[in-house]
Amino acid sequence: MRFGGSRGGGGAGRRARAAAMAALAGLMPAWAAAQFNMVPPPQCPPLAPAASTTADAYRVEAARHVYECFPGRVYLGVLPPLVYGVITVEAEIDQRGLVTSVNVVRKPAAEEVEPWMLALLRRAAPFPVPAKVPGGVVRFVETFFVDRSGLFQTHSLTEGQKGVPPVEVASPLTTTPP
């Protein structure tokens, strides 16, 4: 038996459900950014001096160190076709393994990723001591691919991306024309 000529609880019920759905839709960006509100405590293993003798080799060791410090935040496997945030940083590590500077070279489109990733890098210190790198101080550039879930991979250790064939570079790229 129907009263009032409406179905499903009447017009007021439908309006209340619509208002609730609109409120939830307004919270979606906040939900997507919630995992970037806190950097987890690092779980860094005991350090040994770095084995690398160049900044490029040290970059890979530094990436492994970050993976070891935050194992629950590493995206395992091939990344999805669209990544939530891509950030490239230039970091300097001193002779004690401390981060002396981190500069953003490429900002991520998702602005909440930048402060989160910078804090994550700083919390990973101390890094392996770059004792074999000339001068004992190393500066390197690393790119981080960050998923919407708050998981990441580094360019140095990436497992690739779905739908993107691997890129092979026969020779290093240069900034001067041949």
N, C-alpha and C positions, 0 to 999 in steps of 0.2 A: 504494500500500500504506500502511495506517495502523497506527501503533503507539500504544499508550497510550490509545486511545479518544477522543482530542481532535483537533480540527481547527485549523489555522492556527498551529502552533508550540507547542501545549500551553498549559496553564493558566498556567505561569510567564511565558510570552511575553505572554499577554493581560494579566496583572497588571502587567508591566513597561510595556506600552503605556498602560494605564490610569493608572499612576502618572506617566508622562511627560506625558500629556494633562492630568492634574490639576495638575502643576507648571506647565505652560504657562498653564493657565487662571488660576492664581494670579498670574502675571506680567502678565496683560492690563491691569489698571489702571496698572501701571508703564509699559507700552508706550504707553498712551493719554496719559500725562503726560510722556513723555520729551521731546517737542518743547518743553515749557515749562521745561526745565532750564537753558537757555542763551538769552540774548538775543543775536541776531546783531549784529555791528558795524554802526552806521548808515552809510548812503551818502548823507548829506545834501548837497544841492547848495549852491553859494554863496548866501548870503542877501541879500535886499534888504529894506528896511523894509516892514512890513505896509502895505497900502493901506487897510485897514479903519478905520472911525471909531467902531464900536460893538463891544461884547463879542460880540454874536451873529455879526456878520460876521467878527470875528477867529477865532471858534471854527471856522469853515469853513476859513479860511487855515491855522490850526494843524493841522486834520485833513489838509489837503493836504500840509503839511510832513511830518507823520508818514508819510503814504503815500510821499512822495518819499524819505524816509530809510530806509524798510524796504520797498522795492518787491517783494521776494520773499515778504513776509509778508501782502500784501494779498489778500483773497479777491476774485477777479474774477468778476463775474456775480451772479446771484441766489442768495442764501443758501439752504441747505437748510431744510426745515420746522422741524427741531429744531436749535438752536444749543447748542454745548457749554457756553459760558460767556457771560454778559452782565454787564458791569461798567460802572458809571457813576462817573465821577470828577469832582471839582471841582479845577481847576488854576489856579494864579496864575502869570503870566509877568511879570517885571519889565521895566524900561526898557532892559535890555541883552539881553532875549530869554531870560533864564535862568529855569528853573522854581524858584520860591521855595517853593511848596507844592503838594502833590497829596493830596487827601483822597478816600477812597472813600465815595461816597454810596450805592451799591448794590453789595453783595458778590456775586461770582459763585457759583453752586452748586458749580462745580468749583474748589476752593480753590487749586489750583496756578496758576490763571489770574491771580489778583490780584498776587502778587509779580512775575510775569513781565511783566504789562502795565504796572505801575508802573515797573519797571526800563526797559522799552522807552520809555516816555514821557520818563523822565529822560535816557536816552541820545540822544534826539532833539534835546536842547538843544544849542546855542541855537536858539530859535524866531525867526521874524521879529520884529523889534523893533516893539512896538505904539506907535510914535511918534505916530500920529494919534488914538489913543484918549485921551480926557481923562484927565489924570494920568499917562499913559505906562505905567501898570500895568493889566493886564487879568485879570479872573477870569471863568472860563467853566466850564460843565458839559458833558461829552461822554460819550456811551455807546458802548462798544465791544462788538461782536458777534463772539465768538471761536469759530471752528470747531474741531472735535476735531483737525484737522490742524495747528493752530497758526496758521492764517491768520485775518485779521480784517477787519472793516469798521467804520467809524464811523457813528453815526446821521446825522451831517451829510452824509455822502457815500454812504450805503448805496444799493445797487441793488435793494433789496427782498428779499422772502423768498418762496419757493415756497409756493403755497397761501394766501397772505395778500394780500387786496386792498390797494392803496395807500390810505393814510388822508389825507384832505384836511381841514384845519382852516380853517374860514371866518374865524375870529377867534382871537386868542391866548387861551389858557386863563388864567384868573386864580384866585387863591386866595380872593378875597372874593366872596361871593354877590351876584347882581345886585340 
